[in-house]
Amino acid sequence: GTATLTVTYTPPDTTAPAITYGPAVVVADCSAVVAWTTDEAATSIVDYGPTAGYGTNAGAPDYVQNHAVGLTPLVPETSYHYRVGSTDNAGNGPTQSDDQTFTTATAAAPLITTGPSATAITGSSAIIAWTTDEASSSDVEYGATIAYGSAASGGSGVTEHQVTLLGLIPEIPYHYRVLSSDACGAGPPASADATLTTAPSPAHRADRTRA
């Protein structure tokens, strides 16, 4: 008999992505987040600036349908023009939105919305966690007295903060407070003083067990 070979032809993708939602913007004093969706996976680019000539861009090269791009640092109480653009992985695009504008909010320090709290406490370490209402830095001051004397940092640009304290002494009460500054330096608001007590060392726990 004669074998039959069936070949399915898939035409190349020549259609640029379509913006199906947005762009929408959530504004803070020194930053903004621009969000939009596309009907296929595509890149995320935002052009922005003081005029419709833009001059600055931000984005991500990943191919996604749900896009979110942070713009920072911005100047408080300032009007910005912006547009978004997306290109699919076949190189179609960019599909760009119309020009839009937003105005940043009045400068204000971040607010600590939850915490701080100490977790994962051992004889020599602890994790300090808190949240803020806008992206900001993560800093902790700590020490054996309310004068603190030591500091640790967990970076910047987040609302969910976690900083690990290392080199602590077992069975010692420590005072600590957290501080967060936003992208344009507003802050830092310091939390109220809080305390934690480190756990016994493994040797001490073993002694107590034998006793």
Disulfide bonds with the S-S distance in Angstrom:
Cys30-Cys184 1.55
